[in-house]
Amino acid sequence: MTSSLVILGAGGHAAVLLDTLLEASNKIEAIVSPNPAANGQIFEGLSVYDTDDYILNSKVSDFKLINGVGSIPGSHTRVNLYRKFRALGFEFERVISPTATISSYAVLGVGVQVMQGAIIQAGAIIGENTIVNTGAIVEHDCVIGSHNHIAPGVVLSGQVTTGDEVHIGTGACVIQCVSIGSGSVVGAGAAVTKDLQANVIAYGPKTTVVNPMDK
């Protein structure tokens, strides 16, 4: 990375991203967050703005954005921010930890974030604005949609496919060739052994599936 960077958000996820970026000597232009920094020490010395005006009053060529907002089920803040600023012409930078292992035959979309110790194998395609979090494994030929969160310790076996805005919780496992529909949530520690339709919740070692619309 050579451009100046502006980080959206100042919570825990933003702090981890900032740590990774500083290790690689990236230039951090500013932090934009309506909320105080979660970890004051790591943000110390950086310019922090509490409104989007700093970005909106800048040219799209002045810097690239880093989406520092975390991704949790039921929240659309991360994806909404991404879509808002992309529509205005701003570019989002990828963040790749130097401790991640990524095949040269994998494809990473715009704004993808690959965290410490993650592994992405040959033939995998990762959609835009997706997080592959700490220690997650994305095996060969997986096709991951946009705005996914592959949480810490997740294992996706070969040829798994996901739609957009899928959340796969910490430590979950998905066997080979399974498809997960858009908007679905896989709970922490779940073992997914069959296809999941869109907008369902799967949890437990035997993949109990709940459709929120049935509640």
N, C-alpha and C positions, 0 to 999 in steps of 0.2 A: 504494500500500500504506500502511495506517495502523496495522496491528497490530504488536505486538512479534513478533520472528521468532527461532526457534531453528534453527540449521543443523546437520544431521546430517553428520558427516564433516569432516575438516580436510586433505584432500589437494589436489591440483592443481585438480580441478573445483570443489571448495568454495571455493578461493581466488578463482577467476574469478567465481563467483557472488557472493561477498562483496564483491569489487571493484565489481561492478555495483550491488549493493544500497547500498553506502556512497555511491556517486556520487549516488544518488537520496535520500540522507539518511534511509534506513530505520533503525529502531531494532533493533539486534541484541541480543537478550536473552542469548544464550549459544551456545557451540559444544559439541556433544556428539560425542566421538570417542574410541575406545579407543587410537588411534595419535597420536603427536605431530604437531603441525602441520607440513605440508610447507614452508610459507613463513611463518616466524616473524614477519616484519615486518608482514604484512598482518593477522595475527591478534593482534598485540600490543595489550594493553589490554583484550581481551575475556575474559569468564569462560569457561573451558574445563573441561568435565566428561568423565571417562573412562568413565562408565557411563551407562546409560539411566535410572538412578534419578531424575535431575533431572526428566526428562519424566514418568516414571511417578508421581512424587509431586506432580505439578501437575494443575490442572484443564484440561480440553480447551479451555476458553475463555480460558486465560491467554495463549496465544500461538499462532501458526501455525508450521508446520514448513517448512523448506526441505531438499529432498533433495540434499545435497551430495556424495553418493557417485557416482562416475563409472560409466559403463557400458562394459564390455568383453565380448567374446564368451566364453561359458562361465562367467561369473560371474553369480550371481543375488542378490548382496548388495543391490543397489539396489532391485530389485523386492520382495525380501523385507522390507526395512525399510519400504517404502511400505505394503505390505499389512498389516504388523504394526500400525503406528500408525494407519492408517485404520480397522482393525478395532476399535481402542480408542477411536475417535471423534475423533481429532485431524485437523485440516484442514491440507492442504498448500497453500502459496501458489505461484502462478505467478511466474516470474522472466523479465522481458522486457527485454532490453537496449534502451536508448534509440536505439542505432544500427541496430536491426533494423527492417525494413519489413514491416508486417503489414497486409493488407487488412482493412478494417472488415467485410468479408463472409466472413472466415475465422472458424473456430470452434476455440478452444483449450480442451482439457480441464483438469481439476484438476491442479495441480502441473507443468504443462508449462513447460519452460525454453527460451527462444529467445535464442541468444547473439549476440554482436557481428556485425553485417553480414549476418545471415541475412535471407532474403526469403521470405514466405509469401503466396501470391496468393489471389485471390477464389475462394470456394467450397471451399477446402481445410479439412479437418477433421483436427485433431491430437489423438490419444488421450491419456488421462491419463498423467502421469509420463514423458512422452516428452521427449527432448532434441533440439532442432534446433540443431546446433552451429555454430560460427563460419563464416560465409560460405556456409552451405548454402542451396540454393534449392528450395523446394517450390512447384511450379507449380499452376495453377488446377485445382480439383476433385479434388485428391489426397485420399485417405482413409487416414490413417496410424493404425495400431492403438495400443494402450496399451503403455507400457514399451519403446518403440522408441528407438534411438539413430541419428539421422541425423547422421553424423560431419562434421567440417569439410570444406567444399568439395564436398559431395555435390550432384548435380543430379538432381532428380526431375521429369521432364516431366509434362505434364497427365494427370490421371485415373489416376495410379499408385495402387494400393491395397496396403496391407501388413496382415498379421495382427499379433498381439501378440508382444512380445519379439523383434522383428527388429532386427538390427544391419546398417547399411549403412556400409561403411568409407570412410575418407578419400578424397575425390576420385572416388568411384564415380559412374557415370551410369546412370540407368534411363529407357528411352524411354517414350513415352506409352502409356497403357492397360495396362501390365504389372501383374500381380498377384504379390505375394510372400507365401508362406505363413508362418504363425506359427513362430517359433523359427529361422528361416533367417538365414544370415550371408552378406552380400555383401562380398567382399574389397576392400581398398583399390585404387582405380584400375580396378575391373572395369566392363565395359559390359554391362548387362543388357538384352537385346533380346527376351526371351520370358518367359512366366510361370514362376515357381519354386514347387515344391511346399513343404510345410511341412518344417522341420528338415533343410534341405540347406545346403551351402556352395557358393557360386558365386565364381569368381575368374578373373582374366585378361581381356584385351580381347575374347576370343571366348566369354566366359561358360562356362567349364568348370564342370560341376556335379558335386559329390561328395556322396553320402549317407553320413554318418558311420556309419550302422548297417551299411554294407557292408564297413567296415574290419575 
